[in-house]
């Protein structure tokens, strides 16, 4: 049975609810458009519950928070299509073609069903995106609202340093206090089992992070915004020793990532390296950076290791790959990405390795009005 057929079968329950409520409320004398809006909203809730347990049961929510976020997205998506669409179509059919409210509702449901399926599949119950793609898209899209140059201010740099210090202190405490090594190990048994099943299917679990101070207040960064994400992937049929060896050879073309145009190890001192990467970030625009990182690896036990990658240089390259190529002054560019830190944990698990990343990207802040519209879209990308 195809997913669309399951979508249609499950949606029939919500459809029955919608038609029944329209009939009851209309019989009670409520204006037909008001009755339609109420009925559709009730059907949205019923449809979501069925779709989560039936249509997209292979893409379960990994936590209660993600389940509520999905419900919010599903409600918003369906409200934009079903409520507005149903009301408009119903009004046209009733007012201009003299259909009955019941028949008009039937027609509107059929017209909008395909639109709702595509939106639900790609926006609400989507499979986790590629971790690398999410990280790149988020950091590059934070400042797409403006192409004007931006300057990294001293206050922004200092606030980001405080944010980084809080993240690094928390991660260090986790190790000292023997807290769960990976985020997924903090889940309950049932959620952890579902998450592991998804990882073994090749999915990437991505969630948004947020760091707070000792008073549980969100750490603000004046003049900038921090795109803070966590992600987990399972690398099958790999030993931890072999994976670490590959990761410490970024210049090997065999293992080069799509967004990495070139790379090399600038210097090496034991398990520490200084690494150069030329990165290409593409969303609505393409931006190229020359970047350098201090990277260190540490083995905690035979089956566990950590590494940190701290950016020491992020320079935007204008007209990259052309005779007009030039580097913009560091911190005085378009502000798409000023800093990029990533913190990794690796754990041998069965015949593979679980890899977890926590990524912090500093970019320019969004203008107040445009940011209010764009920021929820940016923040929802990995949830």
Secondary structure, DSSP 8 states (H G I E B T S, - for coil): --HHHHHHHHHHHHHHHHHHHHHHHHHTT--HHHHHHHHHHHHHHHHHHHIIIIITTTS--SSHHHHHHHHHHHHHHHIIIIIHHHHHHHHHHHHHH---HHHHHHHHHHHHHHHHHHHIIIIIS-----HHHHHHHHHHHTTTT--S-EE--HHHHHHHHHHHHHHHHHHHHHHHTT--SSGGGGS-HHHHHHHHHHHHTT--EEEE---B-TTS-B---TTEEEEEEEEEEEE-S--HHHHHHHHT-TT-GGG--TTEEEEEEEEEETTEEEEEEEEEEESSSEEEEEEEEEEEEEEEETTEEEEEEEEEEEEEEETTTSTT-EE--TTEE--S-SEEEEEEEEEEETTEEEEEEEEEEEEE---HHHHHHHHHHHHTTT-
